């Protein structure tokens, strides 16, 4: 047994139980607490490669394999008795969070780009963030006023609700072509891929599973072009396939955090060379910002071509437009 790996698992899952799971998922909080105090369970998880050992990934795999939705000895015994299957399945899986609510955070930046738009996402998973024009939005101010946006054909089956501060530009983009790059693209038409995506929703997160399922239906009805590959390497060929009369917009919503730091600059350079670049990132994640204003605590930066426009919730639950953000469409 690799005792250093076991020690790392105990620390990682203890931190998850204290800092990340509370308020989001009581079940995941209890599972993580058991990992942190049960040497047998921790030893199973220590066999998983470190890059595939994140609690949300491991717990999603456990649920996919049929782990009992319980805590205590019953759950711990199940983990130990299914160790080989758990290690194998985690080794081939990655976290592919595909939260369509992120489109609410992307929308102010996309609103600054004149159409028609050829939209390309790096780290696209099943491509659910490639449909910002197909979703409905309800932006609520601190005073209760609501800005409603719906596609021209009427309200969407996916309604994205987000809190907003300030006065960001809000309009549906004109998207005429959509494509994505992912190391392991998922197909919205495939039942197994759909089960994996919905299984990544933490137990206790109300509304997310239903929202993702509805977005999967939209993507399945009109599938985007998805290619497997490295973002920086695959992007030029994909850009060459985009309509010539459309503005290419490359988005990297939350994906750079999963890319080794030494490679992030390559993706940013490729995105900027391709056309317009929209990203959602923690401010310290890279140095590709033109400006680095203070963000709301817990927020990511929403930026267009490196200019930070707003603080946003990483999954799109709120948008705080920065005072003085007067970026003009180019």
Secondary structure, 3 states (H helix, E strand, C coil): CCHHHHHHHHHHHHHHHHHHCCCCCHHHHHHHHHHHHCHHHHHHHHCCCHHHCCHHHHHHHHHHCCCCCCCCHHHHHHHHHCHHHHHHHHHHCCCCCCCCCHHHHHHHHHCCCCCCEEEEEECCCCCHHHCCCCCEEEEECCCCCEEEECECCECCCCEEEEEEECCCCCCCCCEEEEEEEECCCCCCCCHHHHHHHHHCCCCCCCCHHHHHHHHHHHHHHCCCEEEECCHHHHHHHHHHCCCCCCEEEEEEECCHHHCCHHHHHHHHHHHHHHCEEEEEECCCCCCCCCCCCCCCCCCEEEEECCEEEEEECCCCCEEEECCCCCCCCC
